Each structure stands twice: as structure tokens, then as C-alpha cells.
Amino acid sequence: MASKAVTENAVLSVMQWNKKHYQASLADGQHLELMVDMFNVQVTHAGRPIAKATFQPLSSLNNLEMQPLYKLAAFQDGEGENLHGCQPLLETVVAIYAYYTNGSIRSWRQKVI
């Protein structure tokens, strides 16, 4: 399970290393590495995976005239536990993915029971 001290810590800044790699500085001085691929953002701390966000396209990715639209399909720790309560990290991951894709992200919606 991801450390609550890491996943719930406030993100102070994000530094871009290249188009796919970022580093987030936390309020307590720790750093997280974020790696983006086609539909995922992997978050690691000290080389260990602590979270993974998976996005699902909601629009055609072939139409260059329209901004792509995505929704957050899953946000989990390395063991598959739901991390939607970790708001600071979730906001950072969504912002990085939106920047990476130049897309719009639909917010997560809870299932209606």
C-alpha cells in the first residue's frame, strides 16, 4: 500500500525533465517521479511504484481539429487499492496528463448505487 505520508502530502512544485518525465516536490521535501505513457501516469518514490493513473479516451484521437477528451478510469496504488482520496497527488497527475496530451480531462464520477 502507498505511504499516506507520501500520497496525501501537498505538492509544492512540478519540474519537467522531458515530455514524458516529471518530478514533483512535496511539502516535506520528498520528491516523486511521474512517467507518462499513452494512457497511464506512473508515480514512483525512491524507485518504488506508489500510484498509477489510467485514462480512457472519450473522443477520437485522430481528429486534429478537436481537443482530445479523456476521463480518469482508475487511480490506484501499486497493490490495486483505490487512491481517489489523495486529492493533492490526483490533481497533480491530472494536470500533468492534460499538459502531456493537450487534452481535457473529465473528472472522476462515483458509481450510483
C-alpha positions in Angstrom: 0.0 0.0 0.0 1.2 3.5 -0.8 2.5 5.5 2.2 -0.1 8.0 3.3 2.7 10.4 4.2 3.7 10.5 0.5 0.4 10.2 -1.3 -1.5 12.8 0.8 1.3 15.3 1.1 0.9 18.7 -0.6 2.6 19.0 -3.9 4.6 22.3 -4.0 6.0 22.2 -7.5 6.5 20.1 -10.6 9.6 20.1 -12.7 9.6 18.7 -16.3 12.6 16.7 -17.2 11.3 15.9 -20.7 7.9 15.4 -22.4 7.3 12.1 -20.5 9.2 12.5 -17.2 8.4 14.9 -14.3 9.4 15.4 -10.7 7.0 16.6 -8.1 8.4 18.3 -4.9 6.3 17.6 -1.8 5.8 19.9 1.2 8.0 17.7 3.4 11.0 17.8 1.0 10.5 14.5 -0.6 10.3 14.0 -4.4 8.1 11.9 -6.6 8.9 10.8 -10.2 6.0 10.8 -12.7 6.3 9.0 -16.0 3.6 9.4 -18.7 2.8 6.9 -21.5 -0.1 6.7 -23.9 -2.9 6.3 -21.3 -1.1 6.0 -18.0 0.8 8.1 -15.4 3.1 6.0 -13.2 4.1 7.6 -9.9 7.3 6.4 -8.1 9.0 7.3 -4.9 12.6 6.3 -4.4 12.3 3.9 -7.3 9.2 2.1 -6.0 5.9 2.5 -7.7 3.3 4.1 -5.4 0.5 5.0 -7.7 -0.8 4.6 -11.3 -3.5 6.6 -13.0 -5.2 5.2 -16.1 -7.1 7.4 -18.5 -9.6 6.5 -21.1 -10.2 8.5 -24.3 -13.7 9.7 -24.8 -13.2 11.3 -28.2 -11.5 10.4 -31.4 -7.7 10.8 -31.2 -7.5 11.1 -35.0 -9.3 14.4 -35.4 -6.6 17.1 -35.0 -9.2 19.9 -35.1 -10.7 18.8 -31.8 -9.1 18.9 -28.4 -9.0 15.3 -27.1 -11.2 14.4 -24.2 -10.3 11.8 -21.5 -11.7 10.5 -18.3 -9.9 9.1 -15.3 -10.6 5.4 -15.4 -8.6 4.3 -12.4 -6.2 5.8 -9.8 -4.6 3.1 -7.7 -1.6 2.3 -5.6 0.8 -0.5 -6.6 -1.4 -3.1 -5.0 -4.6 -2.0 -6.7 -6.1 0.0 -3.8 -8.2 3.0 -4.8 -6.4 6.3 -4.2 -9.2 8.8 -5.1 -9.0 10.3 -1.7 -5.4 11.5 -2.2 -6.5 14.8 -3.7 -3.1 16.7 -4.0 -1.5 13.8 -5.9 -4.6 13.2 -8.0 -4.7 16.9 -9.1 -1.0 16.8 -10.0 -1.4 13.6 -12.1 -4.4 15.0 -13.9 -2.7 18.3 -14.6 0.4 16.6 -16.0 -1.7 14.2 -18.2 -3.7 17.2 -19.5 -0.5 19.0 -20.4 1.1 15.9 -22.0 -2.0 15.2 -24.2 -3.1 18.8 -24.7 -6.4 17.4 -23.8 -9.3 17.9 -21.4 -9.9 15.6 -18.5 -13.4 14.7 -17.3 -13.4 14.5 -13.6 -13.9 11.2 -11.8 -17.5 10.2 -11.1 -18.6 7.8 -8.4 -20.9 5.0 -9.4 -24.5 5.5 -8.5 -25.7 2.7 -6.2 
